Structures are given as C-alpha cells and as structure tokens.
Amino acid sequence: MRVAIIENTRYSDPGQVGIALAEAGATIEAIRAYAGEPLPATIHGHDALVVFGGEQNARDDEKHPYLPALATLMRDFGDAGKAVLGICLGSQVLARAYGAENLIGAAPEFGWHTVSPTEEGRSDPVISAAAAAPGEGFVSFQWHDDTFTLPPGGVHLAGNAAAVNQAFRVGRAAYGMQFHFEANRAVVAEWNRLFPEHVERKEPGWLARHSQYAAAHGPAAEAAGLAIARAWVSRI
C-alpha cells in the first residue's frame, strides 16, 4: 500500500491518520508541495492520496500556483475510485476540484467542537466509525476560517453551527473533512508552541486554558479521530 501525503505548511503531523496508516503497513511518500516539491505526475504510483491543511485558502493560486494542479490530482484519484482524504485546506481543495464554491473567511472556528453526522453520515462507512448516536455528534479539533458549498453530486456527511459542510464524500472513497480529526493532543500542543500568536488571535486567552480544554475534550476527540482514520484506511 503506497500513500502520497501532500503537505501544505511547514508543520504537518499526520497524527491519528499516521497511526492508522502505520498499523496498515502503508509506505508513505510525503511531498512538501508548499516548498515547491513536485506533485505526483500520475495517479498510478500510489494507492491513495492524503492532503493536509495549511494557512492558505483553496483559491490562493497567485501565491501558491500548485493549487490548481493539486485540485486536478485529487479529482483524478477520486474519479479512478482510489481513496482520497482532504483535511481542512485539503477538504476545501477537494470541494474546488468537484465544482463547489469556496467561501473565504465565512466560517471561523477554533478549538475542540462538536461535529454532527447527517443521516447519510451515520450510514457512511467512514464517518459512522465515530459511533455518534442518532442526534448526537463527536468532538474534533477545528482551526479554519473558510468553508465551501457541497460539490455537485457530493454526499453531505456532517456539519455544525460554524460550517454546514464539515464532511462530504464524492464517489466511492473521496472524502473531504473540514475538521482536524488527525490532531491528537500532542499535535495541538505542538501547534500552540509553533504558532502562539496565531492561536491568541483566533481566541484570546486560549493558550492559558489549553490544558483544561485538552483534559476535557482530548481523549474523546482522539478516540473518534483514530476510528475515522482507521475506517478511511480500510477504503484504500
């Protein structure tokens, strides 16, 4: 199992996704697209594609000219029935790839928050792994300002008050997830260390309260995130 991971910022820890891939014995090729490393030329060298988050928006082609090619690559994988996973920015690029509208700055959200599966999400083989009871949701970490409309033909899998489209699927196994289900407590702590000014701008005082938030929400978020990650890996 060969999996290409596209990194869009200088710190991209795969977290729970990395754990699930390691359990499956996957061979990982990490590509620092933000630093100019070339994207895969075709879909044939990899069995699956993962695209992580970044500070840019999904339409920031002038500053990040690889974004249109990334969108095309994600669609090529999805159209071929191969497993695709876009997280945060990755979900926004996947939505772009399938004809959705990117809504820049329309959905600011930060910290651990509840994500609620739709009826389709509760029967989806990946989102249902979070084991949310009917009418209930699961907790996951959020850090975004942008959102998107549901792509034509996409299946709406989850949402919340901040972003109606928290998760969707196109075809067999192309998944876009706005929430950072990969972010375990160690990843969040490292984000705090690396980007304290950004965190404080998003939510003043959050750094001082981080430990209590992590204790209250971290274990449940990690359990849900690993369940989702394992379920997605099973689609490869």
C-alpha positions in Angstrom: 0.0 0.0 0.0 1.6 3.2 -1.2 0.1 6.5 0.0 1.1 10.0 -1.1 0.7 12.7 1.6 0.7 16.3 0.4 1.9 18.8 2.9 0.8 22.5 2.6 2.6 24.0 5.5 5.9 23.5 7.3 4.4 21.5 10.2 2.1 18.7 9.0 2.0 16.0 11.6 -0.3 13.1 10.4 -1.4 12.3 13.9 -4.2 9.8 14.0 -4.0 9.3 10.3 -0.3 8.4 10.6 -1.1 5.9 13.3 -3.8 4.2 11.2 -1.5 4.1 8.1 1.3 2.6 10.2 -1.0 -0.1 11.5 -1.9 -1.0 7.9 1.8 -1.2 6.9 1.5 1.6 4.4 4.5 3.0 2.6 4.3 6.8 2.8 5.7 9.4 0.3 5.4 12.9 1.9 5.5 15.7 -0.6 6.2 19.3 0.6 4.1 21.0 -2.1 4.3 24.3 -0.2 8.1 24.2 -0.6 8.0 23.5 -4.3 8.3 19.7 -4.4 6.5 18.3 -7.4 3.2 16.6 -7.1 2.8 13.1 -8.5 2.7 13.2 -12.3 0.0 10.5 -12.4 -2.2 8.6 -10.1 -0.6 5.2 -10.9 2.3 5.3 -8.4 0.1 5.4 -5.3 -3.0 3.7 -4.0 -4.3 6.7 -2.1 -3.9 10.4 -1.6 -3.9 12.5 1.6 -3.9 16.3 1.5 -3.4 18.1 4.8 -4.2 21.6 5.9 -2.3 24.9 5.6 -2.7 28.6 6.2 -3.5 29.4 2.5 -7.0 29.4 1.1 -8.1 27.0 -1.6 -8.2 29.7 -4.3 -4.8 31.3 -3.4 -3.3 30.4 -6.8 -1.2 33.5 -7.1 0.8 32.8 -4.0 0.6 29.0 -4.3 0.5 28.2 -8.0 0.4 24.4 -7.4 -3.2 24.5 -6.1 -5.0 24.1 -9.4 -2.8 21.0 -10.2 -3.5 19.7 -6.7 -7.2 20.0 -7.3 -6.9 18.1 -10.6 -4.8 15.4 -9.0 -7.4 14.9 -6.2 -10.2 14.6 -8.7 -8.2 12.2 -10.8 -7.7 9.9 -7.8 -11.4 10.2 -6.9 -12.7 9.6 -10.4 -10.5 6.4 -10.5 -12.1 5.1 -7.4 -9.0 5.5 -5.3 -9.2 6.6 -1.7 -8.7 10.4 -1.2 -8.6 12.2 2.1 -8.6 16.0 2.3 -8.4 17.6 5.8 -9.1 21.3 6.4 -7.5 23.0 3.4 -7.4 19.6 1.7 -11.2 19.4 2.0 -11.5 22.8 0.5 -9.3 21.9 -2.4 -11.3 18.7 -2.9 -14.5 20.7 -2.9 -13.0 23.0 -5.5 -11.9 20.0 -7.6 -15.5 18.9 -7.8 -17.1 22.2 -8.7 -18.0 23.7 -5.3 -17.7 27.3 -4.4 -15.1 28.2 -1.8 -16.3 30.7 0.8 -13.3 32.5 2.0 -13.5 33.8 5.6 -17.1 32.7 6.0 -16.7 30.1 8.8 -14.1 31.0 11.5 -13.9 28.2 14.1 -11.1 27.2 16.6 -10.7 24.6 19.3 -12.4 21.4 20.2 -16.0 21.4 18.9 -18.8 19.0 18.2 -19.4 17.7 14.7 -22.8 16.2 13.9 -23.2 13.5 11.3 -26.1 13.7 8.9 -28.4 10.8 8.2 -26.1 9.9 5.3 -23.1 10.3 7.6 -24.5 7.9 10.1 -24.6 5.2 7.4 -21.3 6.1 5.8 -18.5 3.6 6.3 -16.0 6.2 7.5 -18.0 8.9 9.4 -20.1 6.2 11.1 -17.0 4.9 12.7 -17.0 7.8 15.2 -20.0 5.9 16.7 -22.1 9.0 17.3 -25.6 8.1 18.5 -28.6 9.3 16.4 -29.0 13.0 17.1 -25.5 13.3 18.8 -22.1 14.2 17.5 -18.5 13.6 18.2 -15.8 16.1 19.2 -12.9 17.1 17.0 -10.4 19.9 16.7 -11.1 22.8 14.5 -8.9 25.5 13.0 -10.3 27.3 9.9 -11.8 30.4 8.5 -13.0 29.2 5.2 -15.7 26.8 4.1 -17.3 25.6 0.9 -20.6 24.7 -0.7 -21.4 21.0 -1.2 -20.0 19.8 -4.6 -22.5 18.7 -7.2 -23.0 15.0 -6.6 -21.3 15.1 -3.2 -22.9 13.3 -0.2 -23.2 15.6 2.8 -21.9 13.6 5.8 -21.5 16.1 8.7 -21.9 19.7 9.8 -22.2 22.0 12.8 -23.2 25.6 13.5 -20.0 27.1 12.3 -19.8 25.2 9.0 -22.7 23.3 7.5 -20.3 21.3 5.3 -17.9 19.7 7.8 -17.6 16.5 5.8 -18.6 15.1 2.4 -17.9 12.2 0.1 -17.7 12.1 -3.7 -17.9 8.7 -5.4 -16.6 5.6 -3.6 -13.9 7.0 -1.3 -13.0 10.6 -1.9 -13.5 12.3 1.5 -13.3 16.0 2.5 -13.3 16.7 6.2 -13.1 20.3 7.4 -12.3 19.2 11.0 -8.9 18.1 12.1 -9.7 14.6 13.3 -6.0 13.8 12.8 -5.0 16.3 15.5 -4.4 14.4 18.8 -3.3 16.3 21.9 0.3 16.1 21.0 -0.3 17.7 17.7 -2.4 20.5 19.2 0.3 21.2 21.8 2.8 21.5 19.1 0.6 23.9 17.2 0.4 26.0 20.4 4.2 26.0 20.6 4.9 26.8 17.0 2.1 29.3 16.4 1.2 31.0 19.7 0.5 34.4 18.1 -2.0 32.9 15.6 -3.7 30.9 18.4 -4.1 34.0 20.5 -5.5 36.0 17.6 -8.0 33.2 17.0 -9.2 33.0 20.6 -7.6 35.3 23.2 -6.7 33.5 26.4 -7.0 30.1 24.8 -3.3 29.2 25.5 -3.8 29.7 29.2 -6.9 27.5 29.2 -5.5 24.9 26.8 -4.7 22.3 29.5 -8.2 22.2 30.8 -9.7 22.0 27.3 -7.3 19.2 26.4 -8.2 17.2 29.5 -12.0 17.7 28.9 -12.1 17.0 25.2 -8.8 15.5 24.0 -9.5 11.8 24.9 -12.9 11.7 23.1 -11.5 13.6 20.1 -8.6 11.2 19.8 -10.8 8.1 20.0 -13.2 9.5 17.3 -10.3 10.6 15.2 -8.5 7.3 15.3 -11.7 5.4 14.5 -12.3 7.7 11.5 -8.7 7.3 10.3 -8.8 3.5 10.5 -12.1 3.4 8.7 -10.7 5.6 5.9 -7.6 3.5 5.6 -9.8 0.4 5.2 -11.2 2.0 2.0 -7.8 2.0 0.3 
